[in-house]
Amino acid sequence: MELEFEKTRRQHIIDLLQLKSWSVYELAKELDVEVNTVVNDLEHIKRSISFPYKMNIFPPECTNCGFKFKDRSKFTKPSRCPRCKGERIIPLMVKIDFVKSTKRQ
């Protein structure tokens, strides 16, 4: 008889991130939890994820002028663009990819 264990919320987030790119807000809605909970989970996953997996983070982008927030380390959406002061910002997207080994055998 095999025991089936329920996955933790973080394990479930990892599974979702392997399927496609998600924003923090989409994950919070999918999991029915607060955004801050997802942010904390993503910060933990980012620190703990290891080879052969890699967390890819796609920075937020202003829809008005195209400015990309490349140096932003927070998972939440910035309130406004520093270039044009616009508030229509595409949120940061996160995805986990499987990385193939680059070693030749």
C-alpha positions in Angstrom: 0.0 0.0 0.0 1.5 3.3 -1.1 1.0 6.5 0.9 -0.2 9.5 -0.9 1.0 12.8 0.5 -0.6 16.2 0.0 1.7 18.7 -1.7 2.7 21.8 0.1 1.7 25.2 -1.3 5.3 25.8 -2.3 5.4 22.5 -4.1 2.2 23.3 -5.9 3.6 26.7 -6.9 6.7 25.0 -8.3 4.5 22.6 -10.3 2.5 25.5 -11.7 5.7 27.5 -12.6 7.0 24.6 -14.6 3.9 24.7 -16.8 3.9 28.3 -17.9 4.8 31.9 -16.8 2.7 33.3 -14.0 2.5 36.7 -12.3 2.3 36.9 -8.5 -1.3 38.1 -8.8 -2.3 35.1 -11.0 -0.7 32.7 -8.6 -2.5 34.3 -5.6 -5.8 34.0 -7.4 -5.2 30.4 -8.5 -4.2 29.3 -5.0 -6.8 31.5 -3.3 -4.2 33.1 -1.0 -3.0 36.6 -0.3 -0.4 38.2 -2.6 2.1 38.6 0.3 1.9 34.9 0.9 2.8 34.1 -2.7 5.6 36.7 -2.6 7.1 35.1 0.5 6.8 31.6 -1.1 8.5 32.9 -4.3 11.4 34.4 -2.4 11.9 31.1 -0.6 11.7 29.1 -3.8 14.1 31.5 -5.5 16.7 30.8 -2.7 16.1 27.1 -2.5 15.7 26.0 -6.2 18.7 24.2 -7.5 20.1 22.5 -10.6 18.7 21.1 -12.9 15.9 23.8 -12.4 16.2 27.5 -12.9 13.8 30.3 -12.0 13.4 32.7 -14.8 12.1 36.2 -13.9 10.8 38.4 -16.6 10.8 42.0 -15.3 7.8 44.3 -15.2 7.3 46.6 -18.2 5.5 49.9 -18.7 2.8 49.7 -21.4 3.1 53.4 -22.3 6.8 53.7 -23.0 8.2 50.1 -22.9 10.5 50.8 -19.9 11.7 47.5 -18.3 12.4 47.3 -14.6 15.4 45.0 -15.1 17.1 45.8 -11.8 14.0 45.4 -9.6 14.4 42.7 -7.0 10.9 42.7 -5.6 8.2 40.3 -6.9 5.4 42.9 -6.6 4.4 45.3 -9.4 5.9 48.8 -9.3 3.4 51.6 -8.8 4.6 53.8 -11.7 7.2 54.1 -14.4 10.2 56.3 -13.6 10.5 57.4 -17.2 7.0 58.4 -18.2 5.2 58.3 -14.8 2.6 56.0 -16.3 0.8 53.6 -14.0 -0.1 50.9 -16.6 2.6 48.3 -15.8 2.7 44.7 -16.9 3.6 42.7 -13.8 6.7 40.6 -13.3 6.3 37.1 -14.6 8.0 34.0 -13.2 8.7 30.6 -14.7 10.8 27.6 -13.7 12.6 25.8 -16.5 14.5 22.5 -16.6 18.1 23.2 -17.5 20.0 20.7 -19.5 23.6 20.0 -18.5 26.2 21.8 -20.6 28.9 19.2 -19.9 30.0 17.0 -22.7 30.4 13.4 -22.0 
